[in-house]
Amino acid sequence: MLVTVEIAPTINSNSATVSVAVPAHDAAVYLPETLDSFLAQDFPSLEVIVVDDGSTDDTPRVMEAYRNRVTYIRQDASGGPSRPRNVGVAATTVTCGCGWSVQDTTYLRQLVPSPVSG
């Protein structure tokens, strides 16, 4: 399973410093470590959005544990990561972004070692 992550630092001080949009389909086994890694970052303002692309596993149940810290959007399955990625990025409050795919959530812990300064 490949979890694709979009990270977008902002130049607008009225919105999140870093926004993470995570498209997910049947990703229940990967989400806790992925989300915990992002939430452990020491950014001054972090926004995490998970877009569930019609999962048939326990993804909705896993997301219940994060409901106060992560925005969860569930949609019908689109057949690929593009639509959920775009929906997630559109839901962010940032103004610019970049993206990459990750398979190893261990890498996420080393994503940015210090806070992003504005």
Order of alpha helices (4+ residues) and beta strands (2+ residues): beta-beta-alpha-beta-alpha-beta-alpha-beta-alpha
